[in-house]
Amino acid sequence: MAISIVAMKNLPLGWKIALWTAFLVGASLLSSGIVAGLTLYRELIESTDQELKTDSIELFGLLTEKPASFFSSKDSFSLNINPFEESSILELSYSDPAMVYKSPLLAGKNLFEDHAINSFFYAQLGDGLYRVFYTEKNGYKLALGKKMLSIYEILTEASYAYLLSAPFALILSTFGGWWISRKALLPIRQMTSTLEQIRASALHQRLSIPALDPDLKRLVTILNEMLGRLEEAFQREIRLTADASHELKTPLTILKNELESALQRTDIDCQTEKTFLNLYEQVQSLSSITQTLLFLSNLDRDSSFIKPTRIDLSQILNEILEDTAILAASKGITIEKQLPQSTPMIADEDLIRRLLWNIFDNAIQYNISGGYIGVSLQLKGTDRCLLQISNSGPVVPEEERKKIFERFYRGKNATEHGISGHGLGLNLCREIVLAHKGEITYLIDEKGHNQFSLLLPTGCGNESEKKN
């Protein structure tokens, strides 16, 4: 039972509605079947009772009209009684002992005992149950009965017919409920599809409000109001980041210039020079953070910041890998690549280069001496390419994998091994990929190494379609 409840909870809403519909239809069929069976049984009993009354009246009429011929001989008596005893029992009694008749099944039984006049009752005779009517008229006592077998046969046939039709009704109600739920949930699916396309850079989009359904209208209004609040909060955050980065840029530049001038002086001692050098490094670090934050805020705020052109991704990768190989050589890291000769795409070249530099810089920093970096690029259909970059460094702990793309997040591998950085590199990579309408994910490859998988639209398929 617990398993079925859990399975029910995991089903889509449409199938839940369909199954609940089938359950309600099944319960309705069961209750209506019971009521219909009881009603049919009562009507059959009433019909049988009426038939017994009619037969008794007819028999009393014959006894009144021609009693002499009715009892003139044993043969004539049996002949007159037989029409009333087809599938029935009959007991007739009169003050004259000669005028007494009992059906063969009633041998040794008296149906007149302990029953009121003009009453109906049941009697178990032989292998069957009988419905019996007891009445008196003109000195005659009459007990006339019919076997219940015919009633049971009718009820059985009706039950079989009902049970045979019930599964078809349940199947029809299940798929009918599923179809109705799909029609009813169509606006919800449309809203879900629209919401899935709303990114942080497109919070200005709103859902269309249905004109007829008041519940959906209220839901869409609430969602649009929520999107409005999110857009406002997000814009405030972008403005704050951009303004803070912009305001810090000038004093940091002044500090950097002053420190450079101070370091060029010849009248300072070694301790002062060392202090100035430390300060200069910190200012450089703050300048780098400020520039990155300003870049991210511009990327979040204005999509026109991206300048797409026709580039060759394979060529750019080869150029960057040449420089990466020089940096990787100091740690004995080898680079393995599988690149097609040419991979044309429509993208912002500066952003793509920055994206790749960040990923390869991570691949070198978070690697082991004598390790390797694997790079593969392949086309996926006519409008997408898959770039996979692996490195043999320590894998990211499972609990950190969902956080590595967050802004300012630094994992244990970085903090424990003293690797420099500010936790902005991977966040910057994600924002660049999203700006190009792509996807970036962290995986563990078949060798058990770190792997960043980038699925990027090339834009060339759409471009060729437009030309055609």
N, C-alpha and C positions, 0 to 999 in steps of 0.2 A: 504494500500500500504506500509506504514511504517512497519507494522507488518511482511509483507511478506519479506521485505528487511532484517529486523533483523533476521528472521528465516533463510533466505538464507545465511547470514553471519555466523550463528552458525552451518551450515551443514558441514560435512567433505568435504575435497577437492575433493574426488572422486565423491560424489554426486553433488557438484557444477559443475564439468565438465560435468556430465551426464545431468543435467538440462539445462546448457547452450547449450549443443549439441541438446537437444530436442527443445529448443527455436529457435536455428538457423535452424533446420530442419523444424519446424513449419512455420517460416518466409519464408523459401525457398518454402515449399509446397504452402503457400498462394500466393506468388508472381508468382510461376510457374503455379498455378491453374488459376489465373487471366489471365496470358498471354495465357495459353492453351485455356481458354474459349473464349477470344477475337479472337484468331487464328481460332478456330473451327467455331465461328460465321461468321467470314469473309469468310472462305472457303464455308460454307453453303450458304451464300448470293451469292458468285461468282458462285456456282453450280446452284443455282436457276436462276440467271441472264442468265447463259449459256443455261439452259433449256428453258427459255422464248424466247431467241433469236432463238434457234433451232425450237421451235414450230411456231414462227412467220414466219420463212423461209419456213417451211413445208406448212403452211396455204397459204402463198403467192404463193407457187408453185402450189397448187391445184387450186387456183383462176385463175392462168395464163393458166394452161393446159386445164381445162374444166369448164370455167365460166358458160356455158349454163346449164350443168347438175347440177352445184353447186347451181344455183338459179332458177332451173326450176319450183320448187314448194316449198311451205312452209315446207312440210314434208321433202323433200330432203335437203333443206337448214339446218333445225334443225339436220337432220341426219349427215350432213357433219360437222356441228359446234360442236356437242356434244363431239367427241373425244378430242377436245382441251379445254374442260371446266370442266374436272373432277377436283373437289376441286379448281377450278379456276374461274376467271371472264374474260369476253371478251366483247369488244366493237369494232364493225366493221362499218366503214362509207365509203360511196362512193357518187359521184355526183348524182347518181340515188337514190331517196328516197326509192325505193323498196329494194335496196341492203344495208339496215342498220339493224344491229343486236346489241342488248344489253342484257347482262345477267340480270336476274330478280333483282339482288341486285343493278343494276345501274339505276333503274327506277328513273327518275328525276335528274340524275347526268350526267355530261359531263366530261369524263376523258381527253379530248383533250385540254381543256383550260389551259393556263398558263404553258405549258410544252414544252420543246424543243423536236425536232425530235430525235429519237434514244436515248432517255433518260430513266433513271430508277427513280422511285419515290415510296413513300409509300402513301397508301390511306386507311382511316378508313371507312369501309363499314359494316354496321350492327353491329355485336358483334365481329368483327375481323379486324386485320390489314393485308393489302395485299401489296405485292411487285409487282409493275406494270411496264411494258415495253411499251413505246409508240414509234411507228415507222410509216413511210409512204412508199408506193411503188406502182407504176403504177396507181396512182390516188386513191388508197385505204389508209385509215387511220385505224391503228390497235392499240388497247390498250389491252394487254394481261397480266393478273395478277395471282399470286399464293398466297394462304393464308400462313401467317407466323406461323400458329399454329404448323405445322409439324416441323419447325425449332426450335421453342420453346420447343417442346416435346423432341427433340434430345438433346438440351442443358440441359434440366431438368434432363434427364436420366444420362447424362454425369456428371452433378453436384452431383447427388445422389451417383453415383459410386465413385466419387472423395472424397466426404465427408465421405462415409463409409470406405474407405481405409485409410483416413488421421489418425484416432485414432490409428490404428494398426501400421502405420508408425511412429507415435510419441512414442508409447510404445516401439517399436523395437529400435528406435533411443536412447531413454532414457536408456534402459538396455544395448544397444550396447555401448553407451558412458560410462556407468558405468564399463562395462567389459574392455573397452579399457583403461580407467583411471586406473583401478586396475593393468593392465599389465604395463602401463607406469610408475605408481608410485611404482611398486614392488621394484626397487632399493632404492627408498627413504625409504620405510618401512624397508628394510634390514639395511640401514644405521642407522635409528632411533633405531632399536632393538640393534644394536652394541653400539651406543652411550649411551643407557640406562644402559648397563652393565659396562660402564667405570666409575669407582669410583676414588676418590682422590688417593687411593693407587695403582691404575692401569692406570695412565695417559700415560704410555709407549705404550699402545695399540694404533693401528692405523686402519683406515678404508681401506678396499681393494679398489683399484682404478679400475673402469670399463675401459675396453680396447677400446670400440667402441664409446660410447656417449661422445662427447666433452664437453657438458654442465655439465653432471654429473661428468666427470673427473675433470673439473675445480673446481666444488663444493667440491668434496672429497679432492682435493689437498689443498684448502683453509682451510677446516675443520681439516685436518691433521697438517697443519702449525699452526693453532690455538691451537690444542692439544699440539703441541711441545712447544709453548710459555707458555701455562698453566703449562705443566710439569716442564719447566725450572724455572718459577716463584715459583711454589709450592716447588720444591726441594731447591731453595734458602731460602724460608721461613723455611722449615724443618731444613736446615743446620744452619740457624741463631738461631732458637730456641734451637736446640741441643747444638750448640757451646756456646751460652749465658748461657744456663742452666749448662753446664759442667764447664764453667769458673767461674760461681758464686758459684758452689758447694764447691770448696776448701776454698775460703775466708770465706764463711758462716760457714763452719765446724770449721775453726780456731777461728772465732768470738765466736761461741757457746762454744768451749772448754775453751777459755779465760774467758768468762763470768761465766762458771761453776766453774773455779778455783777461780775467784774473789769472787763469792758468798760463797765459802768455807772458806774464810779468816775470822778471828775473830776480826781484828783490823779496820773494816769499820763501819761507823755509820749507823743509820737506814735509813737516807735519801739516802745515797749512795747505800745501799742495795736495796732500793725500785727502784732506777734508774736502777741498774743492772738487777733487775727482769723484769722491763718493756722492757729493751733492749733484754733480753733473750727471752721473749715472741715474740717480733718482729722478732728476728733472727729465731726462731722456725717457725714462719709464712712464712718467706721468704724461708726457707729450704723446707717447705712443697710445696710451689708454684713451686720452682725450680725442686724438684723431680717429681712433677706431669707433668710439662712442658717437662722435659727430657723423662719421660715415654710416653707422647703423641707423641713426635717427633720420638721416636723409633718405636712406633706403626704405625705411618704414613709412616715411611721410609722403614721398613723391615717386610714383612709378616711372615718371619721365626722366628720373635720374639715370635709368638704364638706357644705354645707347647701343641697341643691337645692330650688328653688322654680320656679313658672311665671313666665317672663319673656318679654319681646318683644325679640328680638335686634335687629330693625330700629330700634326706638325707642332702645335703648341706643347703637347705632352713630350715630344722628343726634345724640344728645346729646353724645357724645364728639367727633364730628367738628366740632361747633360750637366747642368749646374748642380742638381741634387747629387749626382754621382761623386762630385768633388767633395761635397760636405759629408757624404756617407763614407768616403774612403778613410776618414780619420778614425772611424769606429769599426773599420773592416766589414762594413755592410755591403752586400752585393745586391744588384738590382736585376730582376728578371721581368721582361716585358713581352707582351703579346698585343701588338697594335696593328690595325689595318693600315694600308698605305695612305689612305685618305678618309677622313670622316668630316664632311662638310656639315656645318650647322649655323643657325642664326642665333647669335648671342653677343653679349657685351664682352669684348676681348679682355679688357682690363679687369673686369670682375671675375672672369673665368681664370685668368692667370693668378689673381689673388686667392681664389678658391683653391686652386691646385697647389700653390706655394704653401698655404696653411696646412693642407693635408699632408704633403710630403715633409714639411717641417716637423709635424707631429710624428710621422712615421719614423723619422730619424731620432728625435728626442726620446720617444717611448719605444726604444728598441734595445736589443742586447748587442754587445760587441761580437762581431763575426756573424751577425744575423743577416736577414735579407728583407727586401721590399719587393713585392710582386704587383705588377700592374697589368691589367687586361682590359681591353676595350672591344666591344662588339655591338653591332647594330641589332636593334629589336624592331623588326618590321620596317616600315618606310619613314617613320617619324620619331623614333626614339633610339637612344643609344645607352648602353649600360657600361659604366666605368667602375671597376673593382680594384681597390688598392689595399693590399694586405701587408702586414709587418709582423715580425717574429718576436715582438716585445711581449711583456706580461699582459695577459688578457684583462679587460676591465671586469671587475667583480659584478655579478649579476644585479646586485641591488643598486649599482651606479649607472647601469646602461641607459636607463630612461632619463638620467639627469645630465649626461655628458654634453648635450647640446644647449643646456641652459646657460644664460649669461652669468659670468663670474663664477661658474662652478668649476672646482678643481678636485679631482679624485685623489684617492690614497696613493696611487702610483706616482703622481706629481709631487705631492707634499712629502712623502716618505723618502723619495730619491732626490729631493731638492732641485727639481726641474723648474727652470724659470718660466714665467708666464703669468697671465692675468685671468685666465678662464674665459677669454673672449674669442679665441681662435675658432673653435668648433661652432660656436653660436653664429659667428660671422659666416662660416661655410654654409650653415643651414639657411641663413637669410638670403644668401646669394643664390642658392639652389631654388628656394621657394620663389624668389623674384623671377627666376626663369621658368617657373611652373613645373619644377622637377621634384624629385624625392631623394632624400639621403637617409640611410639607415646604417646602424652599426650591427655587424654580424660576427659570428665565429665561423671561419671557413673550414673546409674539410680536413685541413691539417691541424686544426685547433688554434689558429692564429687570429689576431685582430683583422677585421676587414671592414672597410667603409665602402658601401655600395651606393653609387649615384646613378639614378635613372633620369636622364635629361632629354627633353624634347629637342630634336634637331631643327624643326621648323621647315626643313627642306621639302618634306612631303606635302605640307600645306601650300608651300610656295609654288611647287610644280602644278598642284591642282588649280591654283588661281590663274597660272599662265595658260593652262588648257582651257 
